[in-house]
Amino acid sequence: MPAYIRPIGTLKTYLGGQSEAVVESGRTVREILVELGIPSAMVAGVLLNDVLQSKDYRVRDGEVIKLIAVIGGG
């Protein structure tokens, strides 16, 4: 069973504007970011059920992981 990655905000550009990517479970969020071409430094937060997780979190079947983008300013 797959898992789902939902990038929020500007991170959608790395998925060609798509709001969700279907990914293989059993790998870490960090590994999935590499596969999707999303720079790890651009991800400020990894959320599972609105709970903050590490990029080393291993994704399980059926989970929906939200990625929150770094916000710049100055």
C-alpha positions as a Python dict, from the first residue, in 0.01 Angstrom:
ca = {
    (1, 'M'): (0, 0, 0),
    (2, 'P'): (138, 344, -83),
    (3, 'A'): (174, 655, 129),
    (4, 'Y'): (106, 1012, 27),
    (5, 'I'): (313, 1329, 41),
    (6, 'R'): (128, 1662, 40),
    (7, 'P'): (357, 1961, -7),
    (8, 'I'): (221, 2291, 121),
    (9, 'G'): (283, 2628, -44),
    (10, 'T'): (586, 2675, -266),
    (11, 'L'): (691, 2310, -227),
    (12, 'K'): (420, 2220, -478),
    (13, 'T'): (643, 2360, -753),
    (14, 'Y'): (876, 2062, -706),
    (15, 'L'): (583, 1836, -800),
    (16, 'G'): (490, 2039, -1105),
    (17, 'G'): (212, 2214, -915),
    (18, 'Q'): (49, 1888, -805),
    (19, 'S'): (-100, 1881, -456),
    (20, 'E'): (-4, 1521, -375),
    (21, 'A'): (251, 1255, -462),
    (22, 'V'): (204, 881, -416),
    (23, 'V'): (520, 728, -270),
    (24, 'E'): (643, 390, -155),
    (25, 'S'): (610, 334, 220),
    (26, 'G'): (893, 199, 434),
    (27, 'R'): (1139, 476, 354),
    (28, 'T'): (1227, 787, 549),
    (29, 'V'): (1088, 1128, 463),
    (30, 'R'): (1447, 1235, 386),
    (31, 'E'): (1481, 955, 128),
    (32, 'I'): (1147, 1047, -27),
    (33, 'L'): (1250, 1412, -54),
    (34, 'V'): (1555, 1308, -256),
    (35, 'E'): (1340, 1092, -483),
    (36, 'L'): (1095, 1377, -543),
    (37, 'G'): (1372, 1631, -601),
    (38, 'I'): (1268, 1847, -305),
    (39, 'P'): (1571, 2000, -128),
    (40, 'S'): (1562, 1898, 238),
    (41, 'A'): (1665, 2251, 339),
    (42, 'M'): (1343, 2386, 185),
    (43, 'V'): (1128, 2176, 424),
    (44, 'A'): (1073, 2341, 762),
    (45, 'G'): (829, 2084, 896),
    (46, 'V'): (704, 1731, 844),
    (47, 'L'): (354, 1670, 977),
    (48, 'L'): (172, 1342, 1034),
    (49, 'N'): (-181, 1391, 1169),
    (50, 'D'): (-80, 1750, 1255),
    (51, 'V'): (206, 1624, 1476),
    (52, 'L'): (559, 1734, 1392),
    (53, 'Q'): (791, 1451, 1286),
    (54, 'S'): (1159, 1428, 1199),
    (55, 'K'): (1278, 1397, 839),
    (56, 'D'): (1412, 1059, 954),
    (57, 'Y'): (1056, 939, 1020),
    (58, 'R'): (986, 613, 833),
    (59, 'V'): (661, 644, 638),
    (60, 'R'): (403, 366, 679),
    (61, 'D'): (130, 235, 448),
    (62, 'G'): (-162, 470, 396),
    (63, 'E'): (-11, 766, 582),
    (64, 'V'): (-48, 1121, 456),
    (65, 'I'): (259, 1332, 527),
    (66, 'K'): (235, 1711, 492),
    (67, 'L'): (549, 1909, 410),
    (68, 'I'): (568, 2270, 528),
    (69, 'A'): (797, 2504, 332),
    (70, 'V'): (1061, 2730, 481),
    (71, 'I'): (939, 3088, 480),
    (72, 'G'): (1196, 3353, 393),
    (73, 'G'): (1193, 3718, 464),
    (74, 'G'): (1404, 4002, 566),
}
